Amino acid sequence: MTTTATIRMARTEDPTPNTFWARLGSAFAMFRNGKSITGLVILGFFVLVAIFADVLAPFSPTQVDNTARFQPPSPEHWLGTTHIGEDVLSQVIHGTRGVIVVGFLAAILATVIAIVVGVVSGYVRGWKSEGLSALTNVFLVIPGLPLIIIVASMFEEPPLVLIAAVLGITGWAWGARVLRAQTMSLRNRDFVQAARANGEPLRRIITVEMLPNLMALIAASFVGTVTAAILGLTTLSYIGVIPVNTYNWGTILNWASAQGAFRQNQWWWYLPPGLCIAAIGVALSLINFGIDEYVNPRLRSAGERARAMKKKGLDVNDAVTAVRAVEVPTTRREARE
C-alpha cells in the first residue's frame, strides 16, 4: 500500500503535460541543438540587415561617385565601388532585403499550400485523397524556373512579390507529399481516434491534434523552400530575367559579370555577394541538419553520444573505444578474495 501511495503521489506531483501548448513547445525542441542555433543566428543577422538596410547602408545603392570608379576597398568605401562609382557595400546591404523578402514570402506561401493539401489528403479517404494526391504529382513535374521566365517576360518590371508567388506555387508539392505520408501514419493513432470518436470537427483535429506532431517536417519543408527560393531568385537575377534595377545579390553579380569584373579580378565587386549567398545557404543547411538530427532517432542518439564523449575528453573519431583498466587476478586465492 505504501508503494501504491508513493506512485500516486509522484503522478500527482509531476503530471505529464498534454496540452496543445505543451505539445507545440516540445515540437520546437528541434531548434535547441547547436547546429540549429548557429544557423538561426546567421539567418537572424541577415534578417536584421534586411530590416534596417536604410540605416546600415552608408550610401544610396544608386549614388554615383565619379571620382571613385573601380576603387578597391578603402576607409570611405569599405567594399570598393563599381564601374560608375556606386558603393558595393550599400548595394549588398539593400540587396539583402530583396533576397529575404522573396525567400520568406515564397516559403510561407508554399508551406501553407503544402499543409492544406498534404494534411487534408493524408487524413481523408477515397476520391478526395486521390484527387489531392494527383494534384500534388502534377505540380511535382512542373519546372519552376522556365515558368518564372515566361511569367517575368510578360511584365516590363516584374515585382518581387510576383516572383515569390510563382516560386511558392511551384515549390509546395514535395512538402505536401511528405506531410501526406506522415499524416496517413498519424490518422490511426489513439489520440486522433479518440478525437474523432468525441465528434471533433476536422478543423480542430488537424490544427490541435496533428499539426503539433508535424512541426518538425513543416519546419524542414519551410527551410528547404527558403533555400530553393533564394537560389532561384539569385539565378534569375544573374541571367538577367529580373530587371537589374531591382537590387539583390544576383543583380550585383550580373552587373559585375557584364562589366568584366571577373576578367579584371575586381574581387571586391563579385566576392561579397557570392559570400553572402554562401553564408545564408550554410545557415539554412545548419538549421535543416539540426531538424534532421531531431527527427531521426539514430542521428539524435549519435549526436548525444558524441557530445557525451567530448565532455569526457574522448576523441569522437577514434575507432578504438576507451575502456577502464581492470586488474585480473593471477591466482585462485586472489580470485576468491
MODAKA-V51884 format. One record per pair of residues at least 6 apart in sequence whose C-alpha atoms are under 6 Angstrom apart, sorted by the first residue. I is the first residue (numbers start at 1). GAP is how many residues later the second one is. D is the distance in whole Angstrom. If there is no record, write none. Layout:
I|GAP|D, I|GAP|D
//
This chain:
23|189|6, 24|188|5, 27|188|6, 30|261|5, 30|264|5, 35|251|5, 35|255|5, 36|250|6, 36|251|4, 36|254|5, 39|244|4, 39|247|5, 39|248|5, 42|241|6, 43|240|6, 50|46|5, 50|47|4, 53|40|6, 53|41|6, 57|33|5, 59|31|6, 61|29|5, 61|30|5, 63|23|6, 64|21|5, 64|22|5, 65|20|4, 66|19|6, 68|17|5, 69|14|5, 69|15|5, 69|16|4, 70|11|5, 70|12|5, 70|13|5, 71|9|5, 71|10|5, 72|8|4, 73|6|5, 73|7|4, 79|9|6, 79|10|5, 79|189|6, 80|8|6, 81|6|5, 81|7|5, 95|152|5, 95|153|3, 95|154|5, 98|150|6, 102|62|5, 103|123|5, 103|126|5, 103|127|5, 104|122|6, 105|59|6, 106|58|5, 106|59|6, 106|61|6, 106|62|4, 107|115|6, 107|118|5, 107|119|5, 109|59|5, 110|58|4, 110|61|6, 110|62|4, 111|111|6, 114|58|5, 114|61|6, 114|62|4, 118|58|4, 118|61|5, 118|62|4, 119|60|6, 119|61|5, 119|64|6, 121|8|4, 121|11|6, 122|58|4, 122|61|5, 122|62|5, 136|37|5, 139|34|6, 140|33|5, 144|26|6, 152|6|6, 175|46|5, 220|68|6, 234|16|4, 237|13|5, 237|14|5, 238|12|5, 238|13|6, 238|16|5, 244|7|5, 249|24|5, 253|17|6, 293|6|5, 293|7|5, 294|6|6, 306|10|6, 329|6|5
//
